[in-house]
Amino acid sequence: MTDWSLLWQIAADYLGISLLAVGAGVTTLPEMHRNAVERHAWMSDAQFAELFALSQAAPGPTTTMFSAIIGWHVAGPVGALVAVLGFLGPSCLLTYVTNHLWTRFRDSPWRERIQAGLVPVTVGLMFAAAWLVGRGAAHTYGAYVATAVACILMLTTKINPLWLVAAGALAGLMGLL
Amino acid sequence: MNDTGTAPPDSLAEVFWAFLKIGISGFGSTVVHARRMMVEEWRWLSAAEFDDIWSVCQALPGPNVVNWALCVGARFRGAAGAATAVLGIIGAPILIVMLLGLLHSLYGNRPEVHALLRGVSPVAAGLILSTAVKMAMGPRLRSWMAIFPVLSFCAVVVFKLSLGMILAVLLPLSVLAAWFRSRQGRQEKAA
């Protein structure tokens, strides 16, 4: 049985987020959390963090993959497809429509100005995203250490993040976190 | 091959397979693979063309790599090319994420799956944190512009505002502040 109101809710959420996905990285994650955990109570903080961890195993844009996983959790495979279509539809349409305006926009001083204003706001959203996922992760000393070690290794070495993810999975299976 | 030394794709099928290949090799940094294949191996685009398209796609909403595929597809084959390129670049990741969803709905309740994901989630938080720290140390935040990340963080964590609201209020202020600052910098240099 298909729950149409649930599918509609997923579509509305992600259609609404699509054009707000500005700046590089997981800037939309706080809004995904706000919808899934706080507004609709589809999942707990801990489930949100676990599902985000699961979505990391797929290649491809992080938030797109995560939207599919949230959609699946709520309404199965159809929910996943609805979430992805909603998330990518409006931004793809906008890109297609503006794509011939490129050269004019590229040389406009406003592109640099918008970028200069976008980055500071984006940085705060990225810290908020880390905060929300960290809050859902286990509240043990081991988990805090894992977060700190992953962060420090990413900043100081050129390690492939997949190794860190694998190490976290192993530590989890061994009951260390 | 044409006068710029590039050779555009001959068919939609070629577009699809090219982007599928880029999408699959996209663990980590898709853009690095995309550039190597498009510019160096297949010569669809010159390096300058690649950079132009990429820089504009970064400024548009949506995942950069999807926008970029769309623009390249449209450039060679119009609307059909755009749709084909998007399908190509996102097709394989979507299949994989659907498989993950299926596995999770079958085995998600088992204690060892919980244990595994509980191990990954603090690491995932650490990965996001490292990106945030890297961005925060960039040149754009070395001034009172640093107030904006504090405001957007608090807007999410303390006040639980929607992203639409946060961007509508903070983005114009932040763009204006950055503009004001760059003007001030120029005037100081002139004086």
Contacts between the chains, C-beta under 8 A, distances in Angstrom:
chain1	res1	chain2	res2	distance
A	16	B	164	7.2
A	17	B	163	7.0
A	18	B	61	6.8
A	18	B	62	6.6
A	19	B	61	4.9
A	19	B	62	8.0
A	20	B	61	6.8
A	20	B	163	4.9
A	20	B	164	5.9
A	20	B	167	6.0
A	21	B	61	4.8
A	21	B	62	5.4
A	21	B	63	7.2
A	22	B	61	5.0
A	22	B	167	7.1
A	24	B	58	6.8
A	24	B	64	6.7
A	25	B	128	7.8
A	25	B	131	5.8
A	25	B	135	7.7
A	26	B	128	5.9
A	26	B	131	8.0
A	27	B	163	7.8
A	28	B	163	6.6
A	29	B	128	7.8
A	30	B	156	4.4
A	30	B	163	6.5
A	31	B	162	6.6
A	31	B	163	3.8
A	34	B	156	7.9
A	34	B	160	6.6
A	34	B	162	6.6
A	34	B	163	7.6
A	38	B	160	6.7
A	49	B	121	4.0
A	49	B	124	7.5
A	49	B	125	7.5
A	50	B	114	7.2
A	50	B	117	4.2
A	50	B	118	6.7
A	50	B	121	5.8
A	51	B	104	7.9
A	51	B	117	8.0
A	52	B	121	6.6
A	52	B	124	5.8
A	53	B	117	4.7
A	53	B	118	8.0
A	53	B	120	3.7
A	53	B	121	4.2
A	53	B	123	7.8
A	53	B	124	5.1
A	54	B	100	5.9
A	54	B	104	5.9
A	54	B	117	6.0
A	54	B	120	7.8
A	55	B	97	6.8
A	55	B	100	7.4
A	56	B	120	6.6
A	56	B	124	5.6
A	57	B	96	7.9
A	57	B	100	5.8
A	58	B	93	5.5
A	58	B	96	4.7
A	58	B	97	4.1
A	58	B	100	5.9
A	59	B	23	7.3
A	59	B	24	7.0
A	59	B	26	4.8
A	59	B	27	4.8
A	59	B	92	7.4
A	59	B	93	5.1
A	59	B	96	6.6
A	60	B	23	6.8
A	60	B	26	6.1
A	60	B	30	8.0
A	60	B	90	6.5
A	60	B	92	7.8
A	60	B	93	2.8
A	60	B	94	7.4
A	60	B	96	7.6
A	60	B	97	7.1
A	61	B	63	3.5
A	61	B	64	7.9
A	61	B	65	6.2
A	61	B	66	6.5
A	61	B	90	8.0
A	61	B	93	7.7
A	63	B	63	7.1
A	64	B	63	5.5
A	64	B	66	7.3
A	64	B	90	7.1
A	64	B	93	7.6
A	65	B	93	6.4
A	65	B	97	4.9
A	68	B	94	6.8
A	68	B	97	4.5
A	68	B	98	7.1
A	68	B	101	6.8
A	69	B	97	6.5
A	69	B	100	6.9
A	69	B	101	6.0
A	69	B	104	7.7
A	72	B	98	7.5
A	72	B	101	3.5
A	72	B	104	7.5
A	72	B	105	7.1
A	73	B	101	7.7
A	73	B	104	7.9
A	76	B	101	8.0
A	76	B	105	7.4
A	77	B	98	6.2
A	77	B	101	6.8
A	77	B	102	7.5
A	80	B	97	7.2
A	80	B	98	6.1
A	80	B	101	5.6
A	84	B	90	7.8
A	84	B	94	6.4
A	88	B	62	6.6
A	88	B	63	7.4
A	88	B	66	6.2
A	88	B	86	7.5
A	88	B	90	7.3
A	90	B	61	7.9
A	91	B	60	7.0
A	91	B	61	4.7
A	91	B	62	2.7
A	91	B	63	7.7
A	91	B	66	7.6
A	91	B	67	6.9
A	92	B	62	6.5
A	92	B	66	6.8
A	92	B	67	7.3
A	92	B	70	5.8
A	92	B	82	7.9
A	92	B	86	6.2
A	94	B	60	6.5
A	94	B	61	6.5
A	94	B	62	7.5
A	95	B	57	6.9
A	95	B	60	5.2
A	95	B	62	6.4
A	95	B	67	4.5
A	95	B	70	5.3
A	95	B	71	6.6
A	96	B	70	6.2
A	96	B	74	6.4
A	96	B	79	7.4
A	96	B	82	5.7
A	98	B	60	6.8
A	99	B	70	7.4
A	99	B	71	5.2
A	99	B	74	5.6
A	99	B	75	8.0
A	102	B	52	7.1
A	102	B	53	7.5
A	102	B	56	5.1
A	102	B	71	7.9
A	103	B	52	7.8
A	105	B	56	6.3
A	105	B	59	7.6
A	106	B	52	6.2
A	106	B	55	6.7
A	106	B	56	5.8
A	111	B	56	8.0
A	111	B	59	5.9
A	113	B	175	5.9
A	113	B	178	6.2
A	113	B	179	5.1
A	113	B	182	7.5
A	114	B	59	6.9
A	114	B	175	5.7
A	115	B	59	6.5
A	116	B	140	5.9
A	116	B	175	7.3
A	116	B	178	3.8
A	116	B	179	7.6
A	116	B	182	7.1
A	117	B	171	6.3
A	117	B	172	8.0
A	117	B	174	3.9
A	117	B	175	3.1
A	117	B	176	7.3
A	117	B	177	7.0
A	117	B	178	4.5
A	117	B	179	7.5
A	118	B	171	6.9
A	118	B	174	7.3
A	118	B	175	7.5
A	119	B	135	6.8
A	119	B	138	6.9
A	119	B	140	4.8
A	119	B	141	7.6
A	120	B	140	6.3
A	120	B	141	5.9
A	120	B	145	5.1
A	120	B	146	7.3
A	120	B	148	3.6
A	120	B	149	5.5
A	120	B	152	7.8
A	120	B	174	5.4
A	120	B	178	7.6
A	121	B	148	5.4
A	121	B	149	7.2
A	121	B	151	8.0
A	121	B	152	4.8
A	121	B	166	7.5
A	121	B	167	7.1
A	121	B	170	5.0
A	121	B	171	5.9
A	121	B	174	5.2
A	122	B	135	7.0
A	122	B	152	7.9
A	123	B	132	6.1
A	123	B	135	4.8
A	123	B	136	5.0
A	123	B	141	6.7
A	123	B	148	7.8
A	123	B	149	4.1
A	123	B	152	7.7
A	124	B	148	6.5
A	124	B	149	3.5
A	124	B	150	6.5
A	124	B	151	6.6
A	124	B	152	3.1
A	124	B	153	4.1
A	124	B	154	7.9
A	124	B	155	7.7
A	124	B	156	7.6
A	125	B	152	5.4
A	125	B	153	7.6
A	125	B	156	6.7
A	125	B	163	7.8
A	125	B	166	7.7
A	126	B	128	6.4
A	126	B	131	6.0
A	126	B	132	3.7
A	126	B	135	6.4
A	127	B	129	7.5
A	127	B	132	4.7
A	127	B	136	7.7
A	127	B	149	6.6
A	127	B	153	5.0
A	128	B	152	7.1
A	128	B	153	5.0
A	128	B	156	3.8
A	128	B	157	5.5
A	129	B	128	5.2
A	129	B	132	7.7
A	130	B	125	5.3
A	130	B	126	7.8
A	130	B	128	4.1
A	130	B	129	4.0
A	130	B	132	5.7
A	131	B	153	7.5
A	131	B	156	7.9
A	131	B	157	5.7
A	132	B	156	7.7
A	132	B	157	7.7
A	133	B	121	6.3
A	133	B	124	5.7
A	133	B	125	4.2
A	133	B	128	6.3
A	134	B	122	6.8
A	134	B	125	3.8
A	134	B	129	7.5
A	136	B	121	6.5
A	137	B	118	7.2
A	137	B	121	4.1
A	137	B	122	4.1
A	137	B	124	7.9
A	137	B	125	5.7
A	138	B	118	5.2
A	138	B	121	7.5
A	138	B	122	6.7
A	143	B	118	7.9
A	143	B	121	8.0
A	143	B	122	4.1
A	144	B	122	7.3
A	146	B	119	7.4
A	146	B	122	4.1
A	146	B	123	5.5
A	146	B	126	6.6
A	147	B	122	4.5
A	147	B	123	7.2
A	147	B	125	4.9
A	147	B	126	4.1
A	147	B	129	6.8
A	148	B	126	6.8
A	149	B	126	7.0
A	150	B	122	7.4
A	150	B	123	4.6
A	150	B	125	7.8
A	150	B	126	2.8
A	150	B	127	5.8
A	150	B	129	7.9
A	150	B	130	7.1
A	151	B	126	4.2
A	151	B	127	7.5
A	151	B	129	4.5
A	151	B	130	4.4
A	151	B	133	6.9
A	152	B	130	7.9
A	154	B	126	7.2
A	154	B	127	6.2
A	154	B	130	3.6
A	154	B	131	7.8
A	155	B	130	5.2
A	155	B	133	6.2
A	155	B	134	6.7
A	160	B	28	6.6
A	161	B	28	6.9
A	161	B	127	5.5
A	162	B	27	6.7
A	162	B	28	7.4
A	164	B	123	5.2
A	164	B	126	7.4
A	164	B	127	6.9
A	165	B	120	5.6
A	165	B	123	5.7
A	165	B	124	7.3
A	165	B	127	7.9
A	167	B	123	7.2
A	168	B	119	4.4
A	168	B	120	4.5
A	168	B	121	7.8
A	168	B	122	6.7
A	168	B	123	3.4
A	168	B	124	7.8
A	169	B	116	4.8
A	169	B	117	8.0
A	169	B	119	5.1
A	169	B	120	5.3
A	170	B	119	7.0
A	171	B	119	4.8
A	172	B	115	4.7
A	172	B	116	4.9
A	172	B	117	6.9
A	172	B	118	5.0
A	172	B	119	1.9
A	172	B	120	6.5
A	173	B	112	6.2
A	173	B	115	5.4
A	173	B	116	5.4
A	173	B	119	6.6
A	175	B	115	6.5
A	176	B	119	7.5
A	177	B	118	5.9
A	177	B	119	4.9
A	177	B	122	6.4
